[in-house]
Amino acid sequence: MKSKVYVLAYDIGTTGTKTCLFEIGDRLTLVNSATQEYGLTLLEGGGVEQDPQDWWNSMRETTTQVLKETKLDPAEIRGISFCSQMQGLVLVDKDLKPVRPAMSYMDQRAGEQMKKGIEHGIKIEGLNAYKLLRSLQITGAVAGSVKDPLWKYKWVEAKEAEKFARVHKWLDVKDYLTTRCTGRATMTLDSAFATFLYDSRPGKSRWHKGLCKMFGVRLEHLPDLIQSTDLIGGLTEISAKELGLKEGTAVFGGGGDATLIGIGAGAVEEGDTHIYAGTSGWVSTVTKKRTVDINARIASIVGARAGYYNYFGEQETSGKCLQWVKDHLALDEIDVYLEKKNVTEGEDAVHESLFAFLFESIKDTPAGSDGVIFTPWLHGNRCPFEDPAARGMFFNIGLDTGKRKLIRSVIEGISFHKRWILELSQAKVPASSTIRFVGGVARSPIICQILADITGKTIETIDHPQNAGATGAAAIAALGLGKIHSFGEIKNLIPSKERWNPSPANKSVYDRNFSVFKKLYEANKAHYAILNTYK
């Protein structure tokens, strides 16, 4: 009889950590999980920061809970891996301790640095032509967003010179945590790509000295590069003691959420498409082509599998829009409820959460929300247009527009934006006819059907779609441990669970609304700039 093989997967999200214990067998089986939330610090001028100690504390508390509930001997855990939010900036000193709070991927303060760095001279699409073309040649993408970590790095250099002088290494979120686990500063290739200083050309795979010089980045600040499946080292004595694990437990590179969520969705072969809807969202298709669409802000990003890329377009706020609905529309500060009753206790416990109740409440609301359209740009947008000043709106409200129509229009707006990215993506990289849909939002059958209807694609989900990132990290650990021998085998570990086919009856109304949706940004771009540009 084979002994059971267990791995811990840490999913370090924007608002919390989920620690998942998996058993590796004929499939990846989730044994137990625990979650702990933490906050974001919002600062003037668009600053968004987090304390790296909060990530570590959440790892410690959730690991303790999982071990307590399973009564598992820590010695039985063969390895740990990470999936995390990406494009954060964690600057550490020679003792590998942060010199300042981490700057979130959502931080928008570096507008001045981006302007000086790439928005001068002869331009293409608003960016310096030489730097744009040079970046595209070497990396396959460009630091074209104020939220990119390159500009955050330059912001710290310009605004916090004393702290910057102490910087030893530049790390991303999960790379800080693997460094803390092992005492070795490394960065996986997907996170390196997201710095836009990494030479992603075939046969290169290294930090590019010329780009570092061009953008004024110190090469010595950049850590060792590793593959996602590489063994970084074992847990140090101190880290093992704090986490309640065994010293020497194998720590693998892992990856960012944009990389591992697709793997956790089972989208691992060329042509496989997945859609993610968590706090943020995206559309991604596996490809062997290194390509970019500057106009649409879609690019082939480096993935966990050597020689493969993810043709990737990001939606800045996806499920975050539904959280806004929960907090401010359905259950807001003046106590205006959909129905004034408790939906999480007693006889109504069938609704395991308020979200489930919200989704159930709109099932009889007509497709298209009677022409009400929501734009899901609550914290700016990246693709297919880059604009940190863009915001959400409800368009075409009438006297008969109630909360149920508004809530449905939010779900449709999130899905319209994904269709927009999908259609632009397919112009260069064909998408699969069946799409894996993952993230917390994918637990709702109603949303799955709306997404199928709006995109015209068959939608599939997996077991525990909200844990796709952790599932991807566990799959990486399985490869690192030699329990499977190729990325192709991952598909067998993660079968589909349910399927939704598009309804032809809803096509005309969704096509009509979508045609208007795509025009709302251009029609209001100047107004957003007046109201939301930081001074």
Secondary structure as GFF3:
##gff-version 3
##sequence-region A 1 535
A	DSSP	beta_strand	5	12	.	.	.	ID=ss1
A	DSSP	beta_strand	16	24	.	.	.	ID=ss2
A	DSSP	beta_strand	28	37	.	.	.	ID=ss3
A	DSSP	beta_strand	41	43	.	.	.	ID=ss4
A	DSSP	beta_strand	47	50	.	.	.	ID=ss5
A	DSSP	alpha_helix	52	70	.	.	.	ID=ss6
A	DSSP	three_ten_helix	74	76	.	.	.	ID=ss7
A	DSSP	beta_strand	77	84	.	.	.	ID=ss8
A	DSSP	beta_strand	90	92	.	.	.	ID=ss9
A	DSSP	beta_strand	102	103	.	.	.	ID=ss10
A	DSSP	alpha_helix	111	118	.	.	.	ID=ss11
A	DSSP	beta_strand	123	124	.	.	.	ID=ss12
A	DSSP	beta_strand	127	128	.	.	.	ID=ss13
A	DSSP	alpha_helix	129	139	.	.	.	ID=ss14
A	DSSP	alpha_helix	149	159	.	.	.	ID=ss15
A	DSSP	alpha_helix	161	164	.	.	.	ID=ss16
A	DSSP	beta_strand	169	171	.	.	.	ID=ss17
A	DSSP	alpha_helix	173	182	.	.	.	ID=ss18
A	DSSP	beta_strand	186	188	.	.	.	ID=ss19
A	DSSP	alpha_helix	189	193	.	.	.	ID=ss20
A	DSSP	beta_strand	198	199	.	.	.	ID=ss21
A	DSSP	beta_strand	206	207	.	.	.	ID=ss22
A	DSSP	alpha_helix	209	215	.	.	.	ID=ss23
A	DSSP	three_ten_helix	219	221	.	.	.	ID=ss24
A	DSSP	beta_strand	224	226	.	.	.	ID=ss25
A	DSSP	beta_strand	231	234	.	.	.	ID=ss26
A	DSSP	alpha_helix	237	243	.	.	.	ID=ss27
A	DSSP	beta_strand	250	252	.	.	.	ID=ss28
A	DSSP	beta_strand	255	256	.	.	.	ID=ss29
A	DSSP	alpha_helix	257	264	.	.	.	ID=ss30
A	DSSP	beta_strand	273	277	.	.	.	ID=ss31
A	DSSP	beta_strand	281	287	.	.	.	ID=ss32
A	DSSP	beta_strand	292	293	.	.	.	ID=ss33
A	DSSP	beta_strand	298	302	.	.	.	ID=ss34
A	DSSP	beta_strand	309	315	.	.	.	ID=ss35
A	DSSP	alpha_helix	319	324	.	.	.	ID=ss36
A	DSSP	pi_helix	325	330	.	.	.	ID=ss37
A	DSSP	three_ten_helix	346	350	.	.	.	ID=ss38
A	DSSP	alpha_helix	354	361	.	.	.	ID=ss39
A	DSSP	three_ten_helix	369	371	.	.	.	ID=ss40
A	DSSP	beta_strand	373	375	.	.	.	ID=ss41
A	DSSP	beta_strand	393	395	.	.	.	ID=ss42
A	DSSP	alpha_helix	403	426	.	.	.	ID=ss43
A	DSSP	beta_strand	434	438	.	.	.	ID=ss44
A	DSSP	three_ten_helix	440	443	.	.	.	ID=ss45
A	DSSP	alpha_helix	445	455	.	.	.	ID=ss46
A	DSSP	beta_strand	458	462	.	.	.	ID=ss47
A	DSSP	three_ten_helix	465	467	.	.	.	ID=ss48
A	DSSP	alpha_helix	468	480	.	.	.	ID=ss49
A	DSSP	three_ten_helix	487	489	.	.	.	ID=ss50
A	DSSP	alpha_helix	490	493	.	.	.	ID=ss51
A	DSSP	beta_strand	496	500	.	.	.	ID=ss52
A	DSSP	three_ten_helix	504	506	.	.	.	ID=ss53
A	DSSP	alpha_helix	507	532	.	.	.	ID=ss54
###
